[in-house]
Amino acid sequence: MAETKQNPLGTEPIPRLLRQFAIPSIIAMLVSAAYNIVDQFFIGQSIGELGNAATNIAFPLANACTAIALLLGIGASAAFNLSMGRGEHEKAPHYVGNAAALLVLGGLFLAIVAELFLTPMLTFFGASEAVLPYAEEYVRITALGFPFLVLSIGGAHLIRADGRPQMSMLCNIVGAVINTVLDAWFVFGLGWGMAGAAWATVIGQVASAILVIVFLSRYRTVKLSVRHLLPRFRFVGTISSLGMASFFNQLAMMVVQIVLNNSLKYYGGLSAYGEDIPVACAGIVIKVAQLFFGVVIGLSQAMQPIASFNYGAENYKRVRDVYKLTSLCALAISLVAEALFLFFPEAIISLFSKGTEPPEYYQFAVMYFRVYLFFTFINFIQPITSTFFTAIGKAFKGTFMSLTRQILFLLPLIVILPLFFGIDGVVAAAPIADMIALTCAAVMMVIEWKHMKNLELAVAKRQNKE
């Protein structure tokens, strides 16, 4: 327990710790989401419906980048903090070094695959003949930035594990500011359209990745060296198991996005909306919702090092306390987001529109906002619970939780409901999946809560004997 007394994660008040980690984590997640939102804004304002649809078609590739980044970044961060909590100072730096090397390799792999199989891939993602040229132009350029994107997202988690959430936040902010400024210049000033938005994104990602490399080279908690960068199976295995929940969550989002795009395209073509309107509107709604989920995920990431360290140090009351406080904060934010999505969808949609879209465009967008995001106020529970299980080293439970909403519930509903209700069935699938996922998370947490209390009693008995 000596390490607990020395490390602020084991001694500082939970509200202060959560605030310290949450503010930069949330800003970092919002800034990360801003990459897509900013592109959507400028593309929507300059190109309109087909441009919005194209960015939505390209979105699964961003999910793939994020999946690899979180697999390695969150996995290594959790492994590092658990090791430090147990006093394993020799093992800990290997997790960080192995993850950093694999982040770069993973990004390179995705970039090569995207460039080689671009057209069939985008067609598979649901691009219509009208949308495909815009999507190809956009992804052909943004794929060049995949190694930098993966490193910047995953590396930010490694820096946060070092107790420097502010530096993690800085890496994201610098890239997002550059992206925003260049978007305005390239798209509106130079008239480069889709290509301008893509180049602005890549340049911002390169800037973020350079900062990540600088901060990793100056790691404070432990000393990193070249030998820590060499991947070793036992470290990579631990990293992968602890990051698997976040990886599958993003992978599930990618799969759902692909199926959703194709369903919207097909059933939209059978309705008054046509093939492209539902795909374009869904892209806007999902990316706006990312801002909300960015806050929730930022909170869950702030919870992770606190829960990991104290679970490793057998301080189970603090583990429960940080989960409760994180959930309460997320609930308050979720209620605000719910009000915005239900009462102001028209105003939000207009930010990403050229103004020449047909009435059906706005009609579908408003419906999609209000129905698809109807249960926003409970959507925080599943990602927080998934991250919590990962943080305490229960990778299987965390992975299962990450799959519940997207793969186990939402995906089948997207396929089945439209068979009976057409395009309306696609839209209604999300709130039904949200309610089932909530029930599943609640049951698992009640069981885990009881288990932790039993562990706490066992620790108290052992200490009394000593």
C-alpha positions in Angstrom: 0.0 0.0 0.0 3.0 2.3 0.1 2.6 3.1 -3.6 -1.0 4.2 -2.9 0.2 6.7 -0.4 2.7 8.2 -2.7 0.6 8.3 -5.9 -2.2 11.0 -6.0 -4.4 8.5 -7.8 -4.7 6.7 -4.5 -4.9 9.7 -2.1 -6.4 12.8 -3.8 -10.2 13.4 -3.4 -12.1 11.7 -6.2 -13.9 14.8 -7.4 -10.7 16.7 -7.7 -9.0 13.9 -9.6 -11.9 13.3 -11.9 -12.0 17.1 -12.7 -8.3 17.2 -13.3 -8.4 14.3 -15.8 -11.9 14.9 -17.3 -11.5 18.5 -18.5 -8.5 17.9 -20.7 -9.9 14.4 -21.7 -13.3 15.9 -22.8 -11.6 18.8 -24.6 -9.4 16.3 -26.4 -12.4 14.1 -27.4 -14.4 17.2 -28.6 -11.4 18.4 -30.5 -11.1 14.9 -32.1 -14.7 15.0 -33.1 -14.2 18.5 -34.4 -12.1 17.1 -37.2 -15.2 15.4 -38.7 -17.6 18.2 -37.7 -15.5 20.9 -39.2 -15.1 19.1 -42.5 -18.9 18.4 -42.5 -19.6 22.1 -41.9 -17.4 23.4 -44.8 -18.3 20.6 -47.2 -22.0 21.0 -46.4 -21.9 24.7 -46.8 -20.0 24.6 -50.1 -21.1 21.4 -51.8 -24.3 20.4 -50.1 -26.2 17.1 -50.0 -23.8 15.0 -52.0 -20.8 16.3 -50.1 -22.5 15.4 -46.8 -23.3 12.0 -48.1 -19.7 11.5 -49.2 -18.2 12.2 -45.8 -20.7 9.8 -44.2 -19.6 7.1 -46.7 -16.0 7.7 -45.7 -16.7 7.6 -42.0 -16.2 3.9 -41.5 -12.5 4.4 -42.3 -12.2 6.9 -39.5 -13.8 4.4 -37.2 -11.2 1.8 -38.3 -8.4 4.3 -37.4 -9.9 5.0 -34.1 -10.4 1.3 -33.4 -6.7 0.6 -33.7 -5.8 3.7 -31.8 -8.0 2.8 -28.9 -7.0 -0.9 -28.9 -3.4 0.1 -28.3 -3.8 3.5 -26.6 -6.4 2.6 -24.0 -5.1 -1.0 -23.6 -1.5 0.2 -22.9 -2.8 3.0 -20.6 -4.8 0.6 -18.5 -1.9 -1.9 -18.4 0.5 0.8 -17.5 -1.6 2.2 -14.6 -2.4 -1.3 -13.3 1.3 -2.1 -13.3 2.2 1.1 -11.5 -0.5 0.5 -8.9 1.0 -2.9 -8.2 4.5 -1.4 -8.1 5.8 -3.2 -11.2 8.0 -0.3 -12.4 10.1 -2.5 -14.7 7.2 -3.9 -16.7 5.2 -0.7 -17.1 7.3 1.2 -19.7 7.1 -1.8 -22.1 3.4 -1.3 -22.4 3.8 2.3 -23.5 6.7 1.6 -25.9 5.1 -1.4 -27.5 1.9 0.5 -28.1 3.6 3.6 -29.6 5.4 1.4 -32.2 2.3 -0.6 -33.1 0.2 2.6 -33.5 2.4 3.8 -36.4 2.4 0.3 -38.0 -1.3 0.0 -37.7 -1.9 3.4 -39.3 0.4 2.5 -42.2 -1.4 -0.7 -42.8 -4.8 1.0 -43.0 -3.5 3.7 -45.3 -2.2 1.0 -47.8 -5.4 -1.0 -47.7 -7.5 2.2 -48.3 -5.4 3.3 -51.3 -5.3 -0.1 -52.9 -9.0 -0.9 -52.6 -10.6 2.5 -52.5 -13.4 2.3 -55.1 -14.8 -1.2 -54.2 -14.5 -0.3 -50.5 -16.5 2.9 -50.8 -19.1 1.1 -53.0 -19.4 -1.5 -50.3 -19.8 1.3 -47.7 -22.9 2.4 -49.5 -21.8 5.0 -52.0 -24.3 5.7 -54.9 -23.1 6.6 -58.4 -23.7 10.3 -57.6 -21.8 10.2 -54.3 -18.9 8.0 -55.3 -16.7 10.6 -57.0 -16.9 12.9 -54.0 -16.0 10.1 -51.6 -13.1 9.0 -53.7 -11.6 12.4 -53.9 -11.9 12.9 -50.2 -10.6 9.5 -49.0 -7.7 9.3 -51.6 -6.2 12.2 -49.7 -7.2 11.6 -46.1 -5.8 8.0 -46.2 -2.4 9.6 -46.4 -3.0 10.9 -42.9 -4.1 7.6 -41.3 -0.7 6.8 -39.7 -0.7 10.3 -38.1 -4.3 10.0 -37.0 -3.8 6.7 -35.3 -0.7 7.8 -33.6 -2.2 11.1 -32.4 -5.4 9.4 -31.0 -3.6 6.5 -29.3 -0.6 8.5 -28.3 -2.8 10.9 -26.4 -3.9 8.1 -24.1 -0.3 7.1 -23.4 0.5 10.7 -22.5 -2.5 10.9 -20.2 -1.4 7.7 -18.5 1.8 9.6 -17.7 -0.2 12.0 -15.6 -0.2 14.8 -18.2 -3.8 15.2 -19.4 -3.1 18.8 -20.3 -0.4 17.8 -22.8 -2.7 15.1 -24.2 -5.3 17.8 -24.8 -2.7 20.1 -26.4 -1.9 17.5 -29.0 -5.5 17.4 -30.1 -6.2 21.1 -29.9 -3.2 22.1 -32.1 -4.2 19.7 -34.9 -7.9 20.8 -34.7 -7.1 24.5 -34.9 -4.9 24.0 -37.9 -7.6 21.9 -39.5 -10.3 24.5 -39.0 -8.2 27.4 -40.2 -7.0 25.5 -43.3 -10.5 24.2 -44.0 -11.8 27.8 -44.3 -8.9 28.8 -46.5 -8.8 25.7 -48.7 -12.5 25.2 -49.2 -13.9 28.8 -49.3 -10.8 30.9 -50.0 -9.1 28.7 -52.7 -12.3 26.8 -53.8 -10.7 23.4 -53.5 -14.0 21.7 -52.3 -13.6 18.1 -51.1 -9.9 18.0 -51.7 -9.4 21.2 -49.6 -11.2 19.7 -46.6 -9.2 16.5 -47.0 -5.8 18.3 -47.1 -6.7 20.5 -44.1 -7.5 17.3 -42.1 -4.2 15.6 -43.0 -2.1 18.6 -42.2 -3.8 18.9 -38.8 -3.2 15.3 -38.1 0.5 15.5 -38.9 0.9 18.4 -36.5 -0.9 16.4 -33.7 1.3 13.4 -34.3 4.5 15.4 -34.1 3.5 16.7 -30.7 2.7 13.2 -29.5 6.2 12.0 -30.5 7.7 15.0 -28.6 5.8 14.3 -25.4 6.4 10.5 -25.6 10.2 11.2 -25.9 10.0 13.1 -22.6 7.9 10.6 -20.5 8.0 11.5 -16.8 6.6 8.6 -14.8 9.1 6.1 -16.2 12.1 6.3 -18.6 11.3 5.1 -22.1 14.1 3.8 -24.3 14.4 2.1 -27.7 14.2 -1.4 -26.2 10.7 -0.6 -25.0 9.5 0.0 -28.6 10.3 -3.6 -29.7 7.0 -5.5 -29.7 6.9 -8.5 -27.4 4.1 -11.0 -27.3 3.4 -10.9 -23.6 3.1 -7.1 -23.5 1.1 -6.9 -26.8 -1.2 -9.6 -25.5 -2.0 -7.7 -22.3 -2.4 -4.4 -24.2 -4.8 -6.0 -26.7 -6.9 -7.8 -24.1 -7.4 -4.5 -22.1 -8.0 -2.4 -25.2 -10.3 -5.0 -26.8 -13.5 -3.5 -25.4 -12.8 0.0 -27.0 -11.5 -1.7 -30.2 -14.7 -3.8 -30.6 -16.8 -0.8 -29.8 -15.3 1.2 -32.6 -15.3 -1.8 -34.9 -19.0 -2.3 -34.1 -19.6 1.3 -34.9 -17.9 0.8 -38.3 -19.9 -2.3 -39.1 -23.2 -0.7 -38.1 -22.3 2.4 -40.1 -21.7 0.3 -43.2 -25.0 -1.6 -42.8 -26.8 1.6 -41.9 -25.6 3.4 -45.0 -26.6 0.6 -47.2 -30.0 0.2 -45.5 -30.6 4.0 -45.8 -29.6 4.0 -49.4 -31.8 1.0 -50.3 -34.9 1.8 -48.3 -34.5 5.5 -49.1 -34.6 4.6 -52.8 -38.0 3.0 -52.2 -39.3 6.1 -50.4 -40.0 9.7 -51.3 -36.5 10.7 -50.0 -34.4 8.9 -52.6 -31.0 7.2 -52.2 -28.8 10.1 -51.1 -30.9 12.2 -48.7 -31.1 9.7 -45.9 -27.4 8.9 -46.1 -26.5 12.6 -46.1 -28.8 13.4 -43.1 -27.7 10.4 -41.1 -24.0 11.6 -41.5 -24.8 14.9 -40.0 -26.9 13.5 -37.1 -24.2 10.9 -36.2 -21.4 13.4 -36.3 -23.3 15.9 -34.2 -24.1 13.0 -31.7 -20.3 12.4 -31.6 -19.9 15.7 -29.7 -22.2 14.3 -27.0 -20.4 10.9 -27.0 -17.1 12.8 -27.0 -18.0 14.3 -23.6 -19.1 10.9 -22.2 -16.1 9.1 -23.5 -13.9 11.8 -22.2 -15.4 11.3 -18.8 -14.9 7.5 -19.0 -11.3 8.0 -20.0 -10.8 10.3 -17.0 -12.2 7.6 -14.8 -9.9 4.9 -16.2 -6.6 5.7 -14.6 -8.3 6.4 -11.2 -10.2 3.1 -11.3 -7.3 1.1 -12.6 -4.8 2.3 -10.0 -7.1 1.9 -7.1 -8.3 -1.5 -8.2 -4.7 -2.6 -8.5 -4.1 -1.2 -5.0 -7.2 -3.0 -3.6 -8.9 0.3 -2.7 -12.3 -0.8 -3.8 -14.3 2.0 -2.2 -12.5 4.6 -4.3 -13.2 2.5 -7.4 -16.9 2.5 -6.7 -16.9 6.2 -5.9 -15.2 7.2 -9.2 -17.8 5.2 -11.2 -20.7 6.8 -9.3 -19.4 10.3 -9.8 -18.6 9.7 -13.5 -22.1 8.4 -14.1 -23.7 11.4 -12.4 -21.7 13.9 -14.4 -22.6 12.0 -17.6 -26.3 12.0 -16.7 -26.3 15.8 -16.3 -24.6 16.3 -19.7 -26.9 13.7 -21.4 -30.0 15.6 -20.3 -28.7 18.8 -21.9 -27.9 17.0 -25.1 -31.3 15.4 -25.1 -33.0 18.8 -25.0 -30.9 20.1 -27.8 -31.5 17.1 -30.1 -35.3 17.1 -29.5 -36.1 20.8 -29.6 -33.5 22.4 -32.0 -32.9 19.9 -34.8 -33.7 22.4 -37.6 -31.2 24.9 -36.3 -28.5 22.2 -36.1 -29.2 20.9 -39.6 -29.0 24.4 -41.1 -25.4 24.7 -40.0 -24.4 21.9 -42.4 -26.6 22.8 -45.4 -26.0 24.8 -48.5 -29.6 26.1 -48.4 -30.6 24.7 -51.8 -31.6 21.2 -50.5 -35.2 20.0 -51.2 -37.9 20.0 -48.4 -37.6 16.2 -48.0 -34.0 16.7 -46.9 -35.0 18.8 -43.9 -38.0 16.6 -43.2 -35.9 13.5 -42.9 -33.1 15.2 -41.0 -35.5 16.4 -38.3 -37.2 13.0 -37.9 -33.8 11.3 -37.7 -32.6 13.6 -35.0 -35.7 13.2 -32.8 -36.1 9.4 -33.2 -32.6 8.1 -33.6 -31.4 10.1 -30.6 -34.5 9.8 -28.5 -32.8 8.0 -25.6 -29.7 10.2 -25.5 -30.3 10.7 -21.8 -29.4 7.1 -21.0 -26.8 6.5 -23.6 -23.9 7.3 -21.3 -24.3 4.1 -19.2 -23.0 1.6 -21.8 -19.7 3.3 -22.8 -18.9 4.2 -19.2 -19.6 0.7 -17.9 -17.6 -0.8 -20.8 -14.6 1.4 -19.9 -15.0 0.6 -16.2 -14.7 -3.1 -16.7 -11.6 -2.6 -18.9 -10.1 -0.3 -16.3 -10.3 -2.9 -13.6 -8.7 -5.5 -15.8 -11.9 -7.4 -16.7 -11.3 -7.3 -20.4 -14.0 -9.9 -21.4 -16.8 -8.1 -19.6 -15.6 -4.8 -21.1 -15.5 -6.3 -24.5 -19.0 -7.8 -24.1 -20.4 -4.5 -23.0 -18.8 -2.7 -25.9 -20.6 -5.1 -28.3 -24.1 -4.9 -26.7 -25.6 -1.8 -28.3 -23.9 -1.8 -31.7 -23.5 -5.5 -32.7 -25.9 -7.5 -30.5 -28.9 -5.2 -30.6 -28.6 -2.3 -33.1 -27.3 -4.3 -36.1 -30.0 -7.0 -36.1 -32.7 -4.3 -35.7 -31.4 -2.3 -38.6 -31.7 -5.4 -40.7 -35.0 -6.7 -39.4 -37.2 -3.7 -38.8 -37.0 -2.2 -42.3 -38.4 -5.5 -43.7 -41.7 -4.5 -42.0 -41.6 -0.7 -41.7 -39.3 0.4 -44.5 -37.1 3.5 -43.9 -38.9 4.2 -40.6 -37.7 0.9 -39.3 -34.1 1.9 -39.9 -34.6 5.1 -37.9 -36.4 3.4 -35.1 -33.8 0.7 -34.5 -31.5 2.9 -32.4 -33.8 3.9 -29.5 -34.9 0.2 -29.1 -31.2 -0.9 -29.0 -30.4 1.9 -26.5 -33.0 0.6 -24.0 -31.9 -3.0 -24.2 -28.2 -2.0 -23.8 -29.1 0.0 -20.7 -30.8 -3.0 -19.1 -27.8 -5.2 -19.8 -25.3 -2.7 -18.4 -27.4 -2.2 -15.2 -27.5 -6.0 -14.5 -23.8 -6.4 -15.0 -22.9 -3.5 -12.8 -25.1 -4.7 -9.9 -23.3 -8.0 -10.0 -19.9 -6.4 -10.1 -20.8 -4.0 -7.3 -21.6 -6.9 -5.0 -18.3 -8.6 -6.0 -16.3 -5.5 -5.1 -17.9 -5.3 -1.7 -17.0 -8.9 -1.0 -13.4 -8.1 -2.1 -13.3 -5.1 0.2 -14.4 -7.3 3.2 -11.7 -9.8 2.3 -9.0 -7.1 2.3 -10.3 -5.7 5.6 -10.1 -9.2 7.2 -6.6 -9.8 5.9 -5.4 -6.4 7.2 -6.9 -7.1 10.7 -5.0 -10.4 10.8 -1.7 -8.6 9.9 
